[in-house]
């Protein structure tokens, strides 16, 4: 890997937004709904991906109602997995005051032992116990047609 710097697009915010507000981070596999949630909660309109290869190649953040939302690159993309993990670690360390919560997004329709292993692997190899304690597992793409 030649460059371990992360790219950040700030959607016209100031860099202080990452340090002066509550910070919410979205993590998960490519296609898990991170960008959809980011758009919904931050009143944004980032490009959505609908293929195996992630559309989110940079970290995006936007502050909305004194909360800074951060959309991250996806894990298990078709590109270098280790590079993605390193970018996430470097990015989270750049936030001076840390983050307040991580939403780890998992698609219900592909929730397998591989997905559970990825979740564990991310926290064991990339993040800390404190990050784990400040995380919420968010199930996306959940449908139960039999309840209606």
C-alpha positions in Angstrom: 0.0 0.0 0.0 1.5 3.3 -1.1 -0.7 5.8 0.7 -2.4 5.2 4.1 -4.0 8.7 4.3 -7.7 8.8 4.2 -9.7 11.0 1.9 -12.5 13.0 3.5 -15.2 15.0 1.9 -16.8 17.4 4.3 -19.9 18.5 2.4 -19.1 22.2 3.1 -18.7 21.8 6.9 -15.7 23.1 8.9 -13.1 20.7 10.2 -14.2 21.6 13.8 -17.5 19.8 13.2 -15.6 16.5 13.7 -14.4 17.6 17.2 -17.1 19.9 18.5 -20.3 17.9 18.0 -21.6 14.5 18.8 -20.1 12.1 16.2 -21.9 9.1 14.7 -20.0 6.7 12.5 -21.5 4.1 10.1 -19.5 0.9 9.6 -20.2 -2.3 7.8 -19.9 -4.4 4.6 -20.2 -2.8 1.2 -24.0 -2.6 0.4 -25.2 -2.8 4.0 -27.1 0.5 3.9 -24.5 2.8 5.5 -24.9 5.5 2.9 -28.7 5.3 2.9 -28.8 5.8 6.7 -26.2 8.6 6.4 -28.4 10.3 3.8 -31.5 9.9 5.9 -30.1 11.1 9.2 -27.9 13.9 7.9 -30.3 15.2 5.3 -27.7 14.4 2.5 -27.8 13.0 -0.9 -24.7 11.0 -1.4 -24.5 8.5 -4.3 -25.9 5.1 -3.3 -24.2 1.9 -4.4 -26.1 -1.1 -5.6 -23.4 -3.5 -6.7 -20.6 -5.6 -5.2 -18.1 -2.8 -5.7 -18.6 0.1 -3.3 -19.6 3.5 -4.5 -18.2 5.1 -1.3 -14.5 5.5 -1.9 -14.0 8.3 0.6 -15.2 9.1 4.1 -18.0 11.6 4.0 -19.3 13.6 6.9 -22.0 16.2 7.4 -23.2 18.0 10.5 -27.0 18.3 10.9 -28.6 19.5 14.1 -25.3 19.5 16.0 -24.6 15.9 15.2 -21.8 15.0 12.8 -22.6 11.9 10.8 -19.7 10.0 9.1 -20.2 7.6 6.1 -17.3 5.2 5.7 -15.9 2.9 3.0 -17.3 -0.6 3.1 -15.6 -3.7 4.3 -15.2 -6.8 2.0 -15.3 -4.7 -1.1 -13.6 -6.1 -4.2 -10.6 -4.0 -3.5 -7.9 -4.5 -0.8 -9.6 -5.3 2.5 -6.6 -4.6 4.7 -6.2 -1.1 3.1 -9.9 -0.4 4.0 -9.4 -1.5 7.6 -6.3 0.6 7.9 -8.1 3.7 6.5 -10.9 3.2 9.0 -8.4 3.0 11.9 -6.5 6.1 10.8 -9.7 8.0 10.2 -11.1 7.3 13.7 -7.8 8.2 15.3 -7.9 11.6 13.6 -11.1 12.6 15.5 -9.6 14.4 18.4 -12.4 13.8 20.8 -13.3 10.4 19.5 -16.8 9.4 18.4 -20.0 9.0 20.4 -21.5 5.9 18.7 -20.8 3.5 15.9 -23.7 2.0 14.0 -22.4 -1.3 12.5 -24.8 -2.1 9.6 -25.6 -5.7 8.7 -28.1 -6.7 6.0 -30.6 -9.1 7.3 -31.0 -10.9 4.0 -27.3 -11.9 4.0 -26.8 -12.3 7.8 -24.7 -15.4 7.8 -21.8 -16.8 9.9 -19.5 -15.0 7.5 -21.2 -11.7 8.4 -21.0 -12.4 12.1 -17.3 -13.3 11.7 -16.6 -10.0 9.9 -18.3 -8.1 12.7 -16.1 -9.8 15.3 -13.0 -9.4 13.2 -13.5 -5.7 12.8 -13.7 -5.2 16.5 -10.9 -7.6 17.4 -8.4 -6.4 14.8 -9.4 -2.8 14.0 -11.3 -1.2 16.8 -11.0 -1.2 20.6 -13.1 -2.5 23.4 -14.3 1.1 24.0 -15.4 1.3 20.4 -17.3 -2.0 20.9 -19.0 -0.7 24.0 -20.1 2.4 22.1 -21.5 0.5 19.2 -25.0 -0.6 18.0 -25.6 -3.4 15.6 -28.1 -2.2 13.1 -30.0 -4.7 11.0 -30.9 -3.3 7.6 -33.0 -4.6 4.7 -35.3 -6.5 7.1 -38.6 -7.6 5.7 -41.2 -9.9 7.1 -44.1 -10.1 4.7 -45.9 -12.6 7.0 -46.6 -9.9 9.6 -49.0 -7.9 7.5 
